[in-house]
C-alpha cells in the first residue's frame, strides 16, 4: 500500500530562509491567550503566518502582532494556528514580500491580496462567476464573443462621466480603437458583460499624464491598469496601446523575451513593479491593427487572462466611480451581431477605419 508523502511544512521552509530568526508557535485551541504566549516584554513586532483549517495561509506584518491577530479573528473564523518571527520595524516590508513570493513559488495557497500574484482562496468574484466557470474560461480558446448577459447600469455614474465620454467620442481616432479594445475585452476579461463595473472599469479621458501624454481610455481590473491608450501631447494623431500581462506566462512561451520584439517587430517590452501584483510585463504597440495582431502573438492572450483573472479575484473594481457606461455601450453592445452590411460588427467597421499608426511588421 503506497504511503502518502507528508505535507510540506511552511514553517520549516521559512526557518531555512531566515536562520537568524527563530519562529514562535502560538497555539489557539485549549491554550493560553495569544497575548500570554507572546508577551510584550519579548517583542511583538515582526512577521506572522496564519494557518487556516483548509490548509491555506496568510502572511502579514505587524508592529503589535497581538492586536493584528485580534483584527484577523474578526474576519476569519477558521484560523487554526499562528507562527511569529520577530523582525525589526525597518525590515518588515522586505521580509513580508519575500515570504509571500517564496511561499507562492513553493505552491502554498495564500489568502493575501497585496503582494500575492492572485487571490487563491475564496473570492467575491465566485458569487457571480463560479470557480468552475473561471477555470473553464481560463483554459478555453480565445473568442470574440462577448456573451449575452444583462449589463449593469448606474445612471448617476453614467451622468457624472458623460462629459469625458463626449470628449472621447469627438476624437476621430476612436473608430479604429473601439474594435481593438472590444477584442481585448472579449478575449482576456472573464465574462466582460457580467463583470463590468463590479470587477472591471473603463475610464474615458482620465487625467493621468494629461499635460504630457493624455490618455483616450484606461481599463482597470481591481486596482491595476491593464490596458491604456494614449499619445504624446504634441502628436495626437498617434494611437499607442500599452498592455499589461503576466510575466511568468509570457516567459513560458518566450524564454527569451526579446524574441517577441524580433518576431512581431512592433512590440516594446518592459518589466513593471506593482505593489498589488508582482510579475507584470508591459507590451506596447502603435496602431489599432498592431494591437489586434499582438493579441494573436503566441502566449499574449493567455498571459493577459492569467493577470486579469488574478486581479479581479483580488476584489471589486476600485475605479468604479470613473466607469464610462457610454464607452461600455460602444464596446459591449450590440451583442454578437452578424458581420457585414451597414449594421455589421463594429470590429469589421473599425478595421476599415484604421488608417493611422501602423509600424512595419
C-alpha positions as CSV (number, residue, x, y, z in Angstrom):
1,X,0.0,0.0,0.0
2,X,1.5,3.3,-1.0
3,X,2.3,5.8,1.7
4,X,1.4,9.4,1.1
5,X,4.2,11.9,1.4
6,X,3.9,14.2,4.5
7,X,2.7,17.7,3.8
8,X,5.4,20.2,3.4
9,X,6.0,22.4,6.4
10,X,5.9,26.1,5.5
11,X,7.3,27.0,8.9
12,X,10.4,24.8,8.3
13,X,10.8,26.3,4.8
14,X,10.7,29.8,6.2
15,X,13.0,28.9,9.0
16,X,15.6,27.9,6.4
17,X,15.1,31.2,4.7
18,X,15.6,33.1,7.9
19,X,18.0,31.1,10.0
20,X,18.8,34.2,12.2
21,X,15.1,34.4,13.3
22,X,13.5,31.6,15.3
23,X,9.8,31.1,14.7
24,X,7.5,31.1,17.7
25,X,4.4,28.8,17.5
26,X,1.2,30.1,19.0
27,X,-1.4,27.5,19.9
28,X,-5.0,28.7,19.5
29,X,-7.0,25.7,20.9
30,X,-7.0,24.8,24.6
31,X,-4.1,27.2,25.2
32,X,-3.3,30.5,27.0
33,X,-4.3,33.7,25.1
34,X,-2.1,35.0,22.3
35,X,-1.1,37.9,24.5
36,X,0.1,35.5,27.2
37,X,2.0,33.4,24.6
38,X,3.6,36.5,23.1
39,X,4.4,38.8,26.0
40,X,5.2,42.4,25.1
41,X,8.4,42.2,27.0
42,X,9.7,39.7,24.4
43,X,8.8,41.8,21.4
44,X,5.7,41.8,19.3
45,X,7.0,43.4,16.1
46,X,7.5,41.1,13.2
47,X,6.1,38.7,10.5
48,X,3.3,36.3,11.2
49,X,1.8,33.4,9.2
50,X,-1.8,32.3,9.9
51,X,-2.7,28.7,9.0
52,X,-6.4,28.1,8.3
53,X,-8.3,24.9,8.7
54,X,-8.3,24.3,4.9
55,X,-4.5,24.5,4.8
56,X,-4.3,27.9,3.2
57,X,-2.0,30.6,4.7
58,X,-1.9,34.3,5.3
59,X,1.4,36.2,5.6
60,X,1.4,39.6,7.4
61,X,3.5,42.1,9.2
62,X,2.7,43.9,12.5
63,X,4.2,46.2,14.9
64,X,2.0,44.6,17.5
65,X,1.1,41.1,16.4
66,X,-1.4,40.5,19.2
67,X,-3.5,43.5,18.1
68,X,-3.2,42.4,14.4
69,X,-4.3,38.9,15.2
70,X,-7.4,40.2,17.1
71,X,-8.3,42.1,13.9
72,X,-7.9,38.9,11.8
73,X,-10.1,36.9,14.2
74,X,-13.0,39.3,13.4
75,X,-12.6,38.5,9.7
76,X,-11.7,34.8,9.7
77,X,-13.4,32.1,11.8
78,X,-11.2,29.3,10.6
79,X,-7.7,30.3,11.9
80,X,-6.0,27.1,13.1
81,X,-2.6,28.3,14.3
82,X,-0.2,31.3,14.3
83,X,3.6,31.4,13.8
84,X,5.5,34.5,14.5
85,X,9.0,35.8,13.6
86,X,10.4,38.8,15.5
87,X,11.7,41.3,12.8
88,X,12.8,44.9,13.2
89,X,10.3,47.5,12.1
90,X,12.5,48.8,9.3
91,X,12.7,45.3,7.8
92,X,9.0,44.4,7.8
93,X,8.2,45.2,4.2
94,X,11.2,43.2,2.8
95,X,10.5,40.2,5.0
96,X,6.8,40.1,4.3
97,X,7.2,40.4,0.5
98,X,9.9,37.7,0.5
99,X,7.7,35.3,2.5
100,X,4.7,35.8,0.2
101,X,6.6,35.4,-3.0
102,X,8.6,32.4,-1.6
103,X,5.6,30.5,-0.3
104,X,3.6,31.1,-3.5
105,X,6.5,29.8,-5.6
106,X,6.6,26.7,-3.3
107,X,2.9,26.1,-4.2
108,X,1.2,27.1,-1.0
109,X,-2.3,28.7,-1.3
110,X,-2.4,32.2,0.2
111,X,-5.3,34.4,1.1
112,X,-3.2,37.6,0.7
113,X,-4.4,40.3,-1.7
114,X,-1.5,42.7,-1.6
115,X,1.9,41.4,-3.0
116,X,0.4,38.0,-3.9
117,X,0.1,37.1,-7.6
118,X,-3.5,36.1,-7.2
119,X,-6.1,35.6,-4.6
120,X,-6.1,31.8,-4.3
121,X,-8.7,31.5,-1.5
122,X,-12.3,32.4,-1.7
123,X,-13.1,35.5,-3.8
124,X,-16.2,37.6,-4.1
125,X,-15.9,37.0,-7.8
126,X,-17.1,33.5,-7.1
127,X,-20.6,34.8,-6.3
128,X,-21.1,36.0,-9.9
129,X,-18.7,33.7,-11.8
130,X,-18.4,30.2,-10.3
131,X,-14.9,28.8,-9.8
132,X,-15.7,26.1,-12.4
133,X,-16.6,28.8,-14.9
134,X,-13.4,30.7,-14.2
135,X,-11.2,27.6,-14.8
136,X,-13.2,26.7,-17.9
137,X,-12.8,30.2,-19.3
138,X,-9.0,30.3,-18.4
139,X,-8.4,27.2,-20.5
140,X,-10.9,27.9,-23.3
141,X,-9.7,29.1,-26.8
142,X,-9.8,32.9,-27.5
143,X,-13.2,34.1,-28.8
144,X,-14.6,37.4,-29.9
145,X,-17.9,36.6,-28.4
146,X,-18.9,38.9,-25.5
147,X,-21.8,36.9,-24.1
148,X,-25.4,37.9,-23.7
149,X,-25.7,38.6,-20.0
150,X,-27.6,41.7,-18.9
151,X,-25.2,44.5,-18.3
152,X,-25.3,46.7,-15.1
153,X,-26.2,50.4,-15.3
154,X,-25.9,53.2,-12.8
155,X,-27.4,56.3,-14.1
156,X,-25.7,58.6,-11.5
157,X,-22.3,57.3,-12.6
158,X,-23.2,57.5,-16.3
159,X,-24.2,61.1,-15.9
160,X,-21.2,62.0,-13.8
161,X,-18.8,60.8,-16.5
162,X,-20.8,61.9,-19.6
163,X,-18.6,65.0,-20.4
164,X,-15.4,62.8,-20.6
165,X,-17.3,60.3,-22.7
166,X,-18.3,63.1,-25.1
167,X,-14.7,64.2,-25.4
168,X,-13.6,60.7,-26.4
169,X,-16.4,60.2,-28.9
170,X,-15.4,63.5,-30.6
171,X,-11.9,62.1,-31.2
172,X,-11.7,60.7,-34.8
173,X,-9.2,58.0,-33.7
174,X,-11.9,56.3,-31.7
175,X,-13.4,54.5,-34.7
176,X,-10.2,52.3,-35.0
177,X,-9.6,52.0,-31.3
178,X,-13.1,50.5,-30.4
179,X,-12.8,47.2,-32.2
180,X,-9.3,46.6,-30.9
181,X,-10.4,47.2,-27.3
182,X,-13.6,45.2,-27.9
183,X,-11.4,42.2,-28.9
184,X,-9.3,42.7,-25.8
185,X,-12.3,42.6,-23.6
186,X,-13.8,39.5,-25.4
187,X,-10.6,37.5,-25.3
188,X,-9.0,38.5,-22.0
189,X,-11.6,39.6,-19.4
190,X,-13.8,36.8,-17.9
191,X,-17.4,37.3,-18.9
192,X,-17.0,41.1,-19.6
193,X,-20.7,41.9,-19.6
194,X,-21.3,40.1,-16.3
195,X,-18.2,41.5,-14.5
196,X,-18.5,45.1,-15.9
197,X,-18.5,47.8,-13.2
198,X,-18.3,45.3,-10.4
199,X,-14.8,44.0,-11.2
200,X,-13.5,46.0,-14.1
201,X,-14.0,49.6,-15.2
202,X,-13.1,51.7,-18.2
203,X,-12.3,55.4,-17.8
204,X,-12.8,57.9,-20.6
205,X,-10.2,60.6,-21.0
206,X,-8.7,60.1,-17.5
207,X,-6.4,62.9,-16.1
208,X,-3.4,60.6,-16.0
209,X,-0.4,62.4,-17.6
210,X,-2.9,64.8,-19.2
211,X,-0.2,67.5,-19.8
212,X,2.3,65.3,-21.5
213,X,0.8,62.0,-22.6
214,X,-3.0,62.3,-22.4
215,X,-5.0,59.0,-22.4
216,X,-8.0,58.3,-24.5
217,X,-9.1,55.5,-22.2
218,X,-7.9,53.2,-19.4
219,X,-9.2,49.7,-18.4
220,X,-8.7,48.8,-14.7
221,X,-9.2,45.5,-13.1
222,X,-9.5,45.8,-9.3
223,X,-6.7,48.4,-8.8
224,X,-4.4,47.6,-11.8
225,X,-4.5,49.4,-15.1
226,X,-4.3,46.5,-17.5
227,X,-4.7,48.4,-20.8
228,X,-4.5,52.1,-21.7
229,X,-4.5,54.0,-25.0
230,X,-2.6,57.3,-25.3
231,X,-0.4,59.6,-27.4
232,X,2.2,62.3,-26.8
233,X,0.6,65.7,-26.3
234,X,2.2,67.1,-29.4
235,X,1.4,64.0,-31.6
236,X,-2.2,63.5,-31.1
237,X,-2.6,61.8,-34.4
238,X,-0.9,58.7,-33.0
239,X,-2.5,55.8,-31.0
240,X,-0.3,53.9,-28.6
241,X,-1.7,50.8,-26.8
242,X,0.1,49.6,-23.6
243,X,-0.9,46.2,-22.3
244,X,0.0,44.5,-19.0
245,X,0.3,40.7,-18.9
246,X,1.6,38.0,-16.6
247,X,5.4,37.8,-16.9
248,X,5.7,34.2,-15.9
249,X,3.2,33.0,-18.6
250,X,4.9,35.0,-21.3
251,X,8.3,33.6,-20.3
252,X,6.9,30.1,-20.6
253,X,6.1,30.9,-24.3
254,X,9.1,33.1,-24.9
255,X,12.0,32.2,-22.6
256,X,14.0,35.0,-24.3
257,X,11.5,37.9,-24.2
258,X,13.5,40.0,-26.7
259,X,12.4,37.4,-29.3
260,X,8.9,38.8,-29.1
261,X,10.2,42.1,-30.4
262,X,12.1,40.3,-33.2
263,X,9.2,38.2,-34.2
264,X,6.5,40.8,-34.0
265,X,8.5,43.9,-34.9
266,X,6.1,46.2,-33.3
267,X,6.2,45.5,-29.5
268,X,8.2,47.2,-26.8
269,X,8.7,45.2,-23.6
270,X,9.3,46.4,-20.1
271,X,9.1,45.0,-16.6
272,X,6.9,46.8,-14.2
273,X,6.7,46.8,-10.4
274,X,3.3,47.0,-8.9
275,X,2.7,46.6,-5.2
276,X,-0.7,44.9,-5.7
277,X,0.6,42.3,-8.2
278,X,4.2,41.3,-8.8
279,X,5.4,39.7,-12.0
280,X,3.8,42.0,-14.6
281,X,5.2,42.6,-18.1
282,X,4.1,45.5,-20.3
283,X,3.8,45.3,-24.0
284,X,3.4,48.5,-26.1
285,X,2.4,48.8,-29.8
286,X,1.3,51.6,-32.0
287,X,-1.9,51.5,-34.1
288,X,-5.1,49.5,-33.6
289,X,-4.2,46.9,-36.2
290,X,-0.9,46.2,-34.5
291,X,-2.7,45.8,-31.2
292,X,-5.1,43.3,-32.7
293,X,-2.1,41.5,-34.2
294,X,-0.4,41.5,-30.8
295,X,-3.4,39.6,-29.4
296,X,-2.6,36.8,-31.9
297,X,1.0,36.5,-30.8
298,X,1.7,33.2,-29.0
299,X,1.1,33.5,-25.3
300,X,-0.2,37.1,-25.1
301,X,-3.9,36.3,-24.6
302,X,-3.0,33.5,-22.1
303,X,-0.7,35.9,-20.2
304,X,-3.4,38.6,-20.2
305,X,-6.0,36.2,-19.0
306,X,-3.8,35.0,-16.2
307,X,-3.2,38.5,-15.0
308,X,-6.8,39.7,-15.4
309,X,-8.2,36.7,-13.5
310,X,-5.7,37.2,-10.7
311,X,-6.7,40.8,-10.4
312,X,-10.4,40.5,-10.4
313,X,-10.2,37.7,-7.9
314,X,-8.4,40.2,-5.6
315,X,-11.6,42.2,-5.2
316,X,-14.1,44.6,-6.8
317,X,-13.3,47.4,-9.2
318,X,-11.5,50.3,-7.3
319,X,-12.1,52.8,-10.1
320,X,-15.9,52.3,-10.4
321,X,-16.6,56.0,-9.8
322,X,-14.9,56.8,-13.2
323,X,-16.5,54.0,-15.1
324,X,-17.8,55.2,-18.5
325,X,-21.0,53.4,-19.2
326,X,-21.1,55.2,-22.5
327,X,-17.9,53.5,-23.6
328,X,-19.2,50.3,-22.3
329,X,-22.2,50.7,-24.6
330,X,-20.0,51.1,-27.6
331,X,-17.8,48.2,-26.7
332,X,-20.3,45.6,-25.4
333,X,-23.4,46.4,-27.4
334,X,-24.8,45.3,-29.8
335,X,-24.1,41.7,-28.8
336,X,-22.5,39.4,-31.4
337,X,-24.5,40.6,-34.4
338,X,-23.5,39.1,-37.7
339,X,-20.7,40.8,-39.6
340,X,-21.1,42.6,-42.9
341,X,-23.5,45.2,-44.2
342,X,-24.3,48.6,-42.9
343,X,-25.1,47.4,-39.4
344,X,-22.3,44.8,-39.2
345,X,-19.9,44.1,-36.4
346,X,-18.1,47.2,-35.3
347,X,-14.9,45.1,-35.3
348,X,-15.0,44.9,-39.1
349,X,-16.0,48.6,-39.5
350,X,-13.2,49.7,-37.2
351,X,-10.6,47.8,-39.2
352,X,-11.7,49.6,-42.3
353,X,-11.4,52.9,-40.5
354,X,-7.9,52.2,-39.1
355,X,-5.5,54.2,-41.3
356,X,-3.1,55.6,-38.7
357,X,-0.3,54.4,-36.5
358,X,0.9,51.1,-38.1
359,X,4.5,50.2,-37.7
360,X,6.2,48.0,-40.3
361,X,6.0,44.3,-39.3
